[in-house]
Amino acid sequence: MPDGAPELTLRLHPAIAEIPAAEWDACAGDDNPFVSHAFLSVLEDSGSASARTGWLPQHAALRDPEGRLLAVAPAYAKSHSYGEYVFDHAWANAFERAGGRYYPKLQVAVPFSPVPGPRLLARPDSGLPPGALAQALAQAAEQLGLSSAHVTFCTEAEWHALGEAGWLRRIGTQFHWSNAGYGSFEDFLGALSSRKRKQLKRERRDAQSAGLTFRMLRGAEITPRHWAAFHRFYMDTVDRKWGSAYLTPRFWPLLAERLGERVVLMVAEQEGRPVAGALNLMGREALYGRNWGTTVETPFLHFELCYYQAIDFAIAHGLKRVEAGAQGQHKIQRGYLPVPTYSAHWIGHGGLRRAVAEFLDAERPAILEEMAALVEASPFRQED
């Protein structure tokens, strides 16, 4: 802080419940549901983000001398690197082979949610410089004897501020759909090349002609029966892909209870029975796709539920974009184009810091080059 500025106090809270929801949300705003007090409390109260799963809450709260909350950050002490989607396993392995102790570390993130958004959450009237919370987090990690602190899927502005505060900067890639003012899905199709337009029409036709009924449910419309089925879908996906389930059966109904109409579930039913589903959360400007699963094998069902119905919903509700989660170059052909994601990393050990800095200096231009190449595969018409 500048000379003469009041001394601020950082405290790490072992539960989001220790911070009043109104105070937290005054810092977080209402744009991105994943950093809301409601969403973070669902993760904890359902037993999903906990010491058991290796996500021990340590939420950062920065207060002025009068005790007024100025800024917060969703933070966790991590005993592993799973559930983050910005992979630092190689850093941990190298440090520990050299005799260091990488874990525990401090992770500023939304657990199990590769969703870009703000992470250093300051009240609009706080007057805090962007790097104030970054400096406090680094000091806290150092005083606690943690090897490192990581702010993942932050905004570009936070990324720059963290870099100016001395953190190492990293970029990644996701695939998002942008709404160019379309009035309908047909308008969107009209922006594609003829070949890609025919492909998407065929995929939708094949998925919708498989004897399934598709429904879009929000908030209270989603019944316990739907959530019980969706947890089965989630577990099936976990068993096939990851092998470790973090989200408990209680997470889903609690999510709908606390986030209400912001919870959007795309469901496929067969003779009235749910057989597939895709979970989304709705922000002020975007629809965020999260989990999906199915118990049937139907061509293009994944594309229909996760991508095309999300586009339908975004157009109908005037949303600017759909963010469909991590990975998946196949999304490009469905109109989801590459965008950069941002993370920043504070590392206490000088040798490890230098090694990671060299790695990131080489990785960043490679990622940008790959993104530029991916854009060339865009399905949109190329105008003269």
Sequence and secondary structure as in RCSB ss.txt:
>XXXX:A:sequence
MPDGAPELTLRLHPAIAEIPAAEWDACAGDDNPFVSHAFLSVLEDSGSASARTGWLPQHAALRDPEGRLLAVAPA
YAKSHSYGEYVFDHAWANAFERAGGRYYPKLQVAVPFSPVPGPRLLARPDSGLPPGALAQALAQAAEQLGLSSAH
VTFCTEAEWHALGEAGWLRRIGTQFHWSNAGYGSFEDFLGALSSRKRKQLKRERRDAQSAGLTFRMLRGAEITPR
HWAAFHRFYMDTVDRKWGSAYLTPRFWPLLAERLGERVVLMVAEQEGRPVAGALNLMGREALYGRNWGTTVETPF
LHFELCYYQAIDFAIAHGLKRVEAGAQGQHKIQRGYLPVPTYSAHWIGHGGLRRAVAEFLDAERPAILEEMAALV
EASPFRQED
>XXXX:A:secstr
  TT    EEEEES GGGS HHHHHHHH SS GGGSHHHHHHHHHTTSSSTTTTEEE EEEEE TT  EEEEE E
EEESS TT SS  HHHHHHHHHTT    SEEEES TT       SEE TTS   TTHHHHHHHHHHHHTT SEEE
EEEE HHHHHHHHHTT EEEEEEEEEEE  S SSHHHHHHTB HHHHHHHHHHHHHHHTSS EEEEEEGGGS HH
HHHHHHHHHHHHHHHHTS   S TTHHHHHHHHHGGGEEEEEEEETTEEEEEEEEEE SSEEEEEEEEESS  TT
HHHIIIIIHHHHHHHHTT SEEEEEE  GGGGGGT EEEEEEEEEEE SHHHHHHHHHHHHHHHHHHHHHHHHHH
TT  B    
